[in-house]
Amino acid sequence: GGYLMASLNREEKEHQVIRALCMILFWIVLRISLLVTGVLAIVQWVLAWFDDDPNPQLATFCRRLALYQKQLLDYLTFISNDKPFPFRDWPDDPQSEFDEAA
């Protein structure tokens, strides 16, 4: 009994160390993605200034990036144990599916 508990305890600690390393990595990815978001917001504003409309492809990418950032935050705050991209697919844009159906 004691050996099994010690083995489970060691496995749990290893799992927590791996999670902590993943959290550090995903926190860095989140910070980079927020910088990218700021740059894209400026680009979108410049495009809208000249074209009177935001770029739809860029808007679609930004929606997907926001969904990815939510996945990162969910993992970092233990709302979800699912690791975000690249451990799962890049998020789809539900808005584009809605636009196609309309």
C-alpha positions in Angstrom: 0.0 0.0 0.0 2.7 2.5 1.0 4.7 1.8 -2.2 1.7 2.4 -4.4 0.9 5.7 -2.6 4.5 6.9 -2.9 4.5 5.9 -6.6 1.2 7.8 -7.2 2.5 10.8 -5.2 5.7 10.9 -7.3 3.7 10.7 -10.6 1.4 13.5 -9.4 4.4 15.6 -8.6 5.9 14.9 -12.0 2.6 15.9 -13.6 2.6 19.2 -11.6 6.2 20.0 -12.7 5.3 19.3 -16.3 2.2 21.5 -15.9 4.2 24.3 -14.4 6.7 24.2 -17.3 3.8 24.2 -19.8 2.2 27.2 -17.9 5.4 29.2 -18.2 5.7 28.4 -21.9 2.0 29.3 -22.5 2.3 32.5 -20.5 5.1 33.6 -22.7 3.1 32.6 -25.8 0.1 34.7 -24.4 2.3 37.7 -23.9 3.7 37.5 -27.5 0.1 37.0 -28.8 -1.0 40.2 -27.0 1.8 42.1 -28.7 0.7 40.7 -32.1 -2.9 41.7 -31.3 -1.7 45.3 -30.7 0.2 45.4 -34.0 -2.8 43.9 -35.9 -5.1 46.4 -34.3 -2.9 49.2 -35.6 -2.7 47.6 -39.1 -6.5 47.1 -39.1 -7.0 50.8 -38.2 -4.6 51.9 -41.0 -6.4 49.7 -43.5 -9.8 50.9 -42.4 -8.6 54.5 -42.7 -7.8 54.1 -46.3 -10.5 51.6 -47.3 -13.3 52.8 -45.1 -13.8 49.1 -44.0 -11.7 46.8 -41.9 -10.0 43.9 -43.7 -12.3 40.8 -43.4 -9.4 38.3 -43.6 -7.5 40.1 -40.9 -10.7 40.3 -38.8 -11.2 36.6 -39.1 -7.6 35.9 -38.0 -8.0 38.3 -35.1 -11.2 36.5 -34.0 -9.3 33.1 -34.1 -6.3 34.7 -32.2 -8.8 35.9 -29.5 -10.2 32.4 -29.2 -6.6 31.0 -28.9 -5.9 33.6 -26.2 -9.0 32.4 -24.3 -7.7 28.8 -24.6 -4.4 30.0 -23.1 -6.1 31.8 -20.3 -8.4 28.8 -19.5 -5.3 26.6 -19.3 -3.3 29.0 -17.2 -6.1 29.6 -14.7 -7.0 25.8 -14.4 -10.4 26.4 -16.0 -9.3 23.7 -18.5 -6.7 21.0 -18.5 -6.6 20.9 -22.3 -3.3 22.3 -23.6 -3.9 24.8 -26.4 -2.3 24.8 -29.8 0.1 23.2 -30.8 -1.2 20.4 -28.6 -4.6 20.7 -30.3 -5.9 22.3 -33.4 -5.8 26.1 -34.0 -9.3 27.4 -33.1 -11.9 27.7 -35.8 -13.8 31.0 -36.3 -17.5 30.4 -35.5 -18.3 33.8 -36.9 -17.1 32.8 -40.4 -19.3 29.7 -40.3 -22.2 32.0 -39.3 -21.4 34.4 -42.2 -21.3 31.5 -44.7 -24.7 30.2 -43.5 -26.3 33.6 -43.9 
